[in-house]
């Protein structure tokens, strides 16, 4: 396979950042606080039959927001790049800033930045984030409507988001198991029956992560009981259990059975205007 750059010594990969000077040559309006991140798949970058290159104009930000880390948010991602001087640079990517250029527009002197390196784990997160944009399943309207029920002057979904927001550092994801029930439009009076798994990163977080996930699980369980009623006595959403689970104990069989919730922000023009939990993607 060839490369989209005519210099065969240049190795382009998904997640590469374009050299600042070359980024400005490609996009004259780019600012010093912005950078160009290649998001095309590695194979597409090397295949001569693929005629375009996809990229995102990212922003360099002071620090990472954990709500946007690890592909938790389907519209926005925070990634950390390491520099040769051992500094860490945080880059914010938004789907709304995607661009596509013909490969022929890249000249011989176009280069990926040699000073900014994305780790193997960072590349995995980037791939997961890119795929999640199109792989998110949709929940029934009736289920989402019930999550918008008012409880203590706010909707249930906003309460959920608030609970997660303060304890998201080691959170891998929230997974819903509807058991044998179908994700269909249920009539009023027929409850959605589900269990929740609060999956956390035990290797990175250890005991702190365990305590954080347990705190989330208790708070969510209490919220659903107070907002919708106890299991077996509700006509809206019946939460059977809500359990904190270490990621190394969450099996492939578990993943095939559940659906992931993602935390994202309801917004116009990509500005935060409140929180909600939307359908996520099942992990791959």
N, C-alpha and C positions, 0 to 999 in steps of 0.2 A: 504494500500500500504506500501511497505517496503522502506528502504533507501539504497543508495549504500554504505554507511558506516555501519559497523556492530554495531556501538554504536548508539543505538536508541535515545540517548539524543542529538545527533548532528543534528541540523537543517540546511540542505543545501538548498540554493536558487540560482536562476539565478542572477548573478552579484556578488556573494560571491568571496572574495579573499582568496586564500589559505595561511595559515601561512607560513612565509618565510622559516622556517626550513623544513617544509614538502614539500614546493615547490622545494627546493633544492634536497630533497630525491627523488622526482619524476622526476625532470629534472636536472641532475647534472651540465649542462652547464649554468644554469640560473645565471644572474648577480644580484648584489645588487640593481641596478637601475631598475630591472624588477620585475614583479609580475604575478601570475597566476590567471586569472579571469574565473570563471565557467560561461559558456554561454548556457548550456543545459536548456531546459524548466523545471520549477519546477516539473511538473507532471512526466516528464521523469526521473528526479533525484530520485523520490520516488517509481517509478514503477520497480518491480523486473524483469519484462520482457524486460526492456531496458538495454542492456548489456554494453553500452559504455557511457562515459561522454565526452562532448565537452568542450573545454576551449580555451582561447586565452592568449598567453604570452604577457602581456602588458608592457609598459614602464612608469616609473614615471617621469613626466616632470615638469619643474618649474612653468608653468602657462598655462591656457587654451587658445587655439586659437579659437575664435568664429566661424571661418569658418568650424571647425570640431565639434562644439557643436550641441546639439539638433538634431542629426541624419541628419545634412545637407549634409554630405559627405558619399557616400555609401561604401567607402573603409576604411575610417578612422574615429574614434570617440574619442572625449575627454570627459571624465567623471570625476566628482568631488566626492571624498569620504571624509566623515567627520571622524575625530578621536575623541577619548574620551577627549582629551585635547583641543577640539574645533578648532584644525587646519584643514585645507582643503588640501587634497592631490589630485593632478590631474593625471589621468592615461590615457595614449593613447593606444587605441586598433586598430589593423589592421587585416583585414580578412586574410591577407597573413601569419599571425602568429597563425592560428588555429591549434589545435592538438586534437586528440581523444585518450582516454585511456579506456581500459576495466575496468569496475567497480571493478573487482577482484584485480586490482593493487592498490586499495586504502586500506590501513591498518586501524586497529582500532584507531591508534593515529593520523590519518589525521584530521585536524581541519580547519574550516574557521577562518579567522582572526577576533578576537574579538575587534580589535582596529580600523578597517576600515569599515565604514557603508555607504552603498549607499542609498540615499533617495528614497522615493516612486516615485518622479518625475524622478529621475535618472534611476530607473528600467524601467519606462515607455519608456524613451528615448532609453535605451538599447534594449528593445523588438522591438521598431519601427526600429531601425538601423539594427538589425538582420534580420527582415522580409523584409526590403527594398532591401536587396542584391538580392533577388530572385523575388521580385514583381515589379521591374522597367519595365514599358512598353517601347518598342522601337519605336522611331520616324522613319518615312520613310526616306530613304536615300536622297531623293530629298530635304526634309525639312532641314536635317542636312547639306547637301551640300550648301544650300543657306545661312545658318548661318555662313559658312566658307568664305563667300564673303569678299574680301579685301575692307576695308574702312579706309582711312588715314593710310595706311601702315600696318594695323593689321586686322585680321579677325573680323567680327561682334561679334562672340562668345567671343573673347578675350576682346573686349570692354565691353560686358555684364558682364563678370566675374570681370573686374576691377571696374565697377560701384558698383556691389554687395559687393565686398570684403571690401570696406571701410565703408560700412553701414550695416553690417550683425549682429550687436549685438542683436537687437530685432526682426530680421527677422524670421518669422515662415516658410515662403516659397513663391515661385513664382508659380502661377497656371495659366495654359493656358486653355482657352475656345475656341474651334474651332467651336462652334455653331452647325449648322446642317451639316457642312462640315465633310468629312470623312478623317481620317488620312491614306491616301493612297498615292501611288507614283503618283504625278501629273506631267504632261508633262510641258516642258518649255513654258512659257507664261501664265500659269494658276496659279494664286497666292494662297498661303495658307492664309486664312482669320482667324484672331484670335483676342481675347481680353486677357489682362493680369490683374491678381489681385495680388498686392503686399501685402501679409498678414503679419501683425505684432502683437507682443505680447503687447496689450494695458495695461494689468494689471501690468505686470512687468516694462514696459517702459514708460507708460503714454504719456505725451506730447512730450518727447524726441523721443520716438518710432514713434509717428505719424509724426513728422517732418522728421525723417530719412526715413520712408517709402514713404512719399510724394516726397522727394528728389530723391529716386530711381525711382519712377514712372515717374517723369518729365524727368530724364536723359535717361531712357529706351525709352520713347516715342520719344524724340528728336533724339535718335540714329537711331531708326527704320525709322523715317521719312526721315532723311538725307541719310541713307544707302540704303533704298529700295524705297523711294518715298511715297507720301501721299496716304491715304486710297482712293481706287477707281481709283488710277492712277499708280499702281504698278503691275508688272507681276511676282513678286517673293514672298514676304511676306507682307500682308496687315494688319497692326496693327490698329484695329478700336479704341481701347482705352486702357489705362493703368492706373489702379486705385489703390490707397492705401486703404486697407480694414482692420479694426480692427478684430482680431481673434474672438471676441465675436459677431461679426456681420456676420461672414462667416458661413452659415447654412449647414446642412447636404445635403440639395438639391444642394447647390453650390458644395460641395465636390464630389458629384456623377456625376457632369457634367464636371469637369475639370481634368486636368493632371498636376502633379507637376513636375517642373524642379528642378534638384539638381545640386549644384555647386560641381564639382570634378576636379581633376587635371589629365591631360594627362601625363602619365609617363611610363617609363620603369624601372622595378625593384623598383617600388613604390617611386621613387624620383621625386619631382615636376619638371616638364619640360614645364610648360605652363598651361593655364586654358581653360576649356570649360564647357559649360552647357550641361549636358546630361539628358536623360530621367530619371525621378525620379519615385516614387511610389505614387499611390493615397493613401491618409491617411486612416488608419483603426481605 
